[in-house]
C-alpha cells in the first residue's frame, strides 16, 4: 500500500494533471474496503443523514453524530485522506464554535473538514481553521445546507454570469487556504472554466469530467440506497438486491429448519453429554 494521502499529495495530483478519487463512507468495514481499493479521499459526508440514518435531508444531522461516524471510518483507513463534512449550524454561529467543532472532527480521526459556502463569514472561518492547521475542503455550486435558500435541487452556474460568480467564490476559498473545492451540480463547461482558473484542485459532484477529481456517495455507487438516484451518480453494484435476497433466504432457512446445519453448531464432548443425559433421567425419575 502506498503512503498516506495528504494535502501535498492532492496538490501534486493537480499540478501533474492526474485525476484522483473521492468516495463517502460511514462505517469501519466500508471505509476499510474502499481504502484498500485505493480511493484517495474518504469523505464522511453529511449525506449519511439520509442514506444511513433515514433523515429527510442533510440538515438534520448534528456534530455529535458526525463525530461518531468519523471515529468509525478513521479506524478503518490507512491510506486515504479522511475528510468530515461540517454539518448544518456547526460552524455558522461563531468562529470559536466553528474551531471547537472542527477540532472535534480532527480529534475523532479526520485529516480535515469540508465546509459549504463562500460568504464573508465562512471565508473568515475557513481562514481561521487553515491558519491553526486544520485542512479545509471548500464546497460551492449547489450547496445542500443552503437548500431552503436556494429553493430546491437546482443546477448552479447555468449562465456566463453565474459561472463567473462561482469562480469568484472559489477564488475567495482558494485565498482563504482551502486545499480543494467541491463543485456540485454545475454544467461541465462551467466547471472546466472554473478548474482552469484555480490553483487548487476541484472535485466534481455532478460537475462533469474536467475537474481534478470525482466524488460520489458510496450508497449510490454500491446500489444500496434506493430512495432516489442523482443523474450524475453511476451505480456499480446492486447491494439492495443482495441484501434483500440474503435476508429473504435466511428467513426461509430459519423457518424451515435448514439453519443452522450440522456444520454450524457446537457439540458437547461425549462424556459431558452422558452426564447431561444422566442428570435429565434422574430429574425425570424424581418426578414420578
Secondary structure, 3 states (H helix, E strand, C coil): CCCCCCHHHHHHHHHCCCCEEEEECCCHHHHHHHHHCCCCEEEECCCHHHHCCCCCCHHHCCHHHHHHHHHHHHHCCCCCEEEEECCCCCCCCCHHHHHHHHHHHHHCCCCEEECCCCCHHHHHHHHHHHHCCCCEEEEEECCHHHHHHHCCCCCECCCHHHHHHHHHHHHHHHHHCCCEEEEECECHHHHHHHHHCCCCEEEEECCCCCCCEEEECHHHHCCCCCCCCCCCCCCCCCHHHHHHHHHHHHHHHHHCCCCCCHHHCCCCCHHHHHHHHHHHHHHHHHCC
